[in-house]
Amino acid sequence: MNIQEYFGRISFNKPHQDADLQTLTAILEHHIQSIPFENLSMHCGEPIELDLQSTYDKIVRKKRGGWCLETNHLLFWALQELGYDVCVLGANSYEPAENGYTAEMNHLLLKVVIRGESYIVDAGFGGSYQMWQPLLLISGKDQPQGPGIFRFMEDNGTWYLEKVKRKHYIPEHSNNASSDTPEMGSIRKIHRFTLEPRHIDDFKELNVYLQVSPDNILQKKSICSLQTTSGVLALVGWTLTEMKYNYTEGMDLVNITTLTDEEVEKTLKDKFNIVLENKLVP
């Protein structure tokens, strides 16, 4: 495992003498624009291992992506190598269909402390709820970024992350509305977490469960999403969504295309830079 090889994978070649916020921000940005959030292994019959060497080989050497347990674990290693004060945290995702948070911890994220200030760093949420820069761990403060306004709320030691959603403009819909079109200023809850430090081993049961449980979203759908300089690309099953943030004031442009099996493979290569070793069943 070689930090320069990781930097090559994320196309990062800036000076990085100091473990400061500027360097952290640049690394996160390069990471999320190079390494897709994806669960394709589950739909190719490949087991997902949690040990760091397997993750490193898969993401850095085979140029794949991964889900939070992989991509944030890799980022954790890189930040440690660079001398950051970083620890692993566990979160419970918000499930809109259930109108609540998951009972079990199902997301891995990172906390980084720089000069006494704590930041949450997460390269593994994917889609339009992926942060683009580290978020200062402070309650009630609006933190605007490309994807929208993020905000933490703290209650009795539990932290809640939410995002203010923008409207969506979907050209092929004549009324320019979609069933998921948020009203301006509407809030989307993302997850909740505590500051109890975790270890990768705390997620081993989750890693197994997500690969065998038929009722979780990762089993039901093949997902691959990648942040771009202007928005996000997401391939879910055969549906490719290309989103451009703030296309017009307060509105995101959304283009949706349905692909054939052959186009899925080509799209993974052309848009996500992923070439799979085994056959994908979307």
N, C-alpha and C positions, 0 to 999 in steps of 0.2 A: 504494500500500500504506500502510495507516494503522493504527497500533496501537490506536486507539480503536475502529475498525471490527472489528478482531480481538476486542477485549474485549467488544464487543456480541455478536459471534458466540458467545462462550463464556459470556455473561451474567456477566461479571466486573466488579464496580463497587466493589471495595474500594480503600482507599488503597494506593498502591504507590510510596512515595518511595524506599524502600531496596531494593537488590537482595539481599534477605535470604532465609533459608530459609522463613520464614513466608509470604512473598509467593509464592515458588517453589512451595510446597506447595499454596497456594490456586489458583494458575494451573493447575497440573497437574490438580488435582481438577475444576475447571470445564471444562478442555479435554476430559478423557476422558468427562465426563458430557454433553457437548454435541456432540462430533465423533466419529461412529462410526468404528470400524475397519472398512473395507469395500473390496471389490474389484469392486463392481458394474459399473464401467466396462468391465472385461474381458468382462462378460456382456451388455453393451449395445452392443458394437461401437464403443466410444469408446477412442481411444488415451490412454495415461497419459503425460503429459509430466513431465520432472523439473525444468524450470526453475521458480523460485520464484514468478514472476508467475502462471504457469498454475495452480500449486498454490493460491496465494492466491485467485485468482478462483473456482476450483472449490469450495474449502472455505469460504472466508469469504463470498463474494458469492452463490454458487449453493447455499450451505448443504448441501453434500455432506460425505462423510467421505473417507477415503483409507486406504491401507496405510502401513506404517512409513516408506517412502521419501518419502511426501507429508506425513503428519501430524507426524512428528518433525522434518522439514525446516522446516515452518511454525513449529513450536514453537521450533526453533533460532533462526529469524529474530526471533521475538517476544522471546526471552530476551536476544538480542544488543541489540535495540532498548532493552531495559530496563536495560542495563549489566551483565548477568551475564557472568562468565568461563566461557564455554561452548564445548565442541568436540564434533564429530561422531566417533563410534566405529563400528566395524563388528563384527558378531557372526555366529557360526555357530549356527543353531538345532539343538536336539536333535530327532531323528526317532525317536519310540518304535518305529515299525515296523522301522526299520533298526538299532535299538539302538545308535545313535551320532550324532555331530554331522555336519552337512553338510560336505562337503569345501570348498565355496565359501562365502565370506561372503554371507549372505543376509538380514541384518537391520541396520537403522540405529538407533542409540540415541545418547543424549547424556551427556556428563560435564560437570557444573557444579561449579566450585570456589568455595566461600564461606568466607572467613576461614580459609583453609588446609586446610579439610576438603573432600574430593571426594565428590560424590554422583552416582549414576546416575539419570537421568531418562528415562523411556520412555513415550510416550503411544500407541505403535503396536504393541503386541503383541496386544491384543484378548482376548476370551474371559475365562476364569477365571484366566488367567496374567498379566493386566494388573495392574501395580502401581498402587496408589492414591496413594502418596506417594513422594517421592524416597527412594532407598535409599542409606544411608551406605556408601561403598566401604571395607569392612573385612572381613577374612576370618574366617569361622567364627562370626560373631555372628548370633543369631536376631533378625529384625526383623519382629515381628507387625504385620499390617495387616488390613483388612476381608477381603480375598480369602484370607488364610492367612498362614503364616509364611514369609517369604523369607529366603534366606541366600546369601551369596557364599562361595566357597572359592577360594583363590588357590594356584596351583602354578607356580612358575618363570616368573612374568610373565603367565600365562594365568589369567583370572578365569572362574569357573563360577557361574552363577546357578541356584538350585534353589528349590523351594517344597514345603512340607509340605502334603499334601492332606488334606482332611476327607472324612468319609463323605457319601454322597448319599442323601437320602430322596426316593423317587419314588412319589407316592401311587398312580398307576395300576398300579404293579407290586405284585401282592398280597404278594410276599415282601419288598417294600421294598428290593430290591437291583437293581443294574443291572450289566451286563457290565463297566462301567468303575468300579464302586464301589471306591474305594481303601480299603485297610485304614488304620486310624488310624495316623498317624505315617509313612505311606509318603511317599517323596520322589519328586518329579517334576523331572527335570532340564529346564531351559528353554533356555539357550544358553550359549556361551562366547565370550569376547572378550579382546582385548589393549587396552592404553591408547594404542596408536598412533593419533594424530589422523588422521581421514579427511576427504575433501572429497566433496561431492555427486557430483562427476564420477566418483569411484571406484565409483559404483553404477550408472552408465549402462548397462553391459553387462548387469548383473543386471536392471535395469528392462525392457530389451528381452527378455531371456531368459524372464523370468516371464510375459511377455505372449504368447510364441509357443510355449513348451515345453509339450507336451500332458501331460507326466507329473508336473507339479507340482500341489500341492493347490489352488492359487489358480485354476488353469485348470479343474480338475475340479469345483470347487464354488463357487457364488456365496455370499459370506460377508458378513454385516453384524452387528457386535456393538457394544453400547453399555453403558458402566457406568452403574449407577443409584446412588441413595443407599444402597440395601440389598443390591445384588448386581449381576447382569449379565443383559442380554438378548442373545440371539444368534439370528439367522435364517440357517440354512445350507441352501441349496436351498429346499425347501418346509417345512423343520422349524424351528419356533420353540421355543426353549428359554428359559424364564424361571427364573433361579436366584436364590434368596434366601440370602445367606451367614449362617451360624450361626443358622439357624432354631431349632434346639435346640442344646444344648451339643455342640460338635464335629461338627455335622452341617448340611449345606446342603440346602435344599428345592429340588427340581427339578421343574418342570412342563414337559411336552413336548407340543406340538400340531402336527399335520400340516395344512398349509394348502392351499387350492386356488390356482390361478393368480391369480384375482381377489383373494383374501385376501392374497396376497403383496404386491401393490401397495398395498392399504389398510393393511396392517401396517407397511410401510416409511414410509408417511405418518404414521400415528397414533402409532406407538411410536418411530420413529427420526427423524421429522421430515424425511424424504427424499422429494422428488418428482423422479423421473427424467425426463430429456428424451427418452430413447430407450427402446425396448421391452426389458425385461429378459427374458432366457431363463435361468431358474434352473438 
